[in-house]
Amino acid sequence: MQEDSPWLRAYPRRRHRKNTTLRYPTHLRADDCGLTTSRVVSLEEVEDDFTTVYSKFTLFRSYFLHSGTGQNFVNSLLADLRRAFPASTLSEPGCVDVLCLGLGNPATNRASLRQLALLDVLVERDTRFARSRTRLYDPVFRYASRQFIRGLGMQVISKNQEARYPLSPDRYHFIMLPHCAPGLLNNLLLTNWSKHLLDRIVLFSNGWRETRAEFNATGEPEDVIAQAFACINILEPMLVVGDGNQVWKKRRTSRCLEERDFEGMQIQWFRSESLAEMPQNIWDQPPSTFVTEGSQAIDSLEHSKTVLASDSIDHSRFYADLIDFQTVPCFIDSADEIP
């Protein structure tokens, strides 16, 4: 790497080892999409076969279930989930729907497969969750990944709605967004913009303050940042952050560590009393969306985090952790084919 090369935030799933805030832009979720690290790259990738994926998945699950560090991590998240959802839900098996967006491709990316393994363990360990009511979506899911996820008993959403998924007002919801761009979270919040629904949502995502600081460091125009954080800015004062996945100091060294592949991710939920106290006009006039305007706003820029797609989706542009419907309506390999 050239010493005078620029450093820009690319929102990776595995942060740069020497600097947790900045990352060289040519990586651009390379691990997630199976990309090389050149400026213009192909989206062609080689997936692990089912046997290899299953073997790795089993190994990662075993870490979370049986190793001391993995067990502590899982138990800390489960403790946060007990705090986050109302106590009455503890006696209601299967009362929580699970939605995971932006996972990446678990058949090509180790971090994505570890995140899927953790999600599977949480669904297994918390009786309020159920695999049959667990839905996942990422445009980079290829056929093998979709089949593997379905083989776990989970559902794969077949259409790219840029996180604008309406949630059931009669259910509780656990939303996992592993190292996703703030625009995805903003779209999800905006689509479900009501005090009743937000009071039923628990997030497992990056800290909002840290995400804003890192996004500001990219040098994006202020209007783009304002759109990406429209809902987040309103709701942040009433956000409760769990105690799990805290930075810990490694013994006999000065290094401070977090659980690998989950850096900065925490259980977060909204304080019911604060939601109830918000003026009604805030709910009547929701903030502007990021995608409907933001996609065009970003597309009009010479964006430093742009990579070119393969011939099957020629002339499309991919942004770090945000692939819009116009670029990929379903999945990067094809429309979904449910057996």
Summary of the structure (lengths in Angstrom):
residues: 339
radius of gyration: 19.3
end to end distance: 45.3
largest distance: 58.3
contacts: 1056
relative contact order: 0.15
helix: 39%
strand: 13%
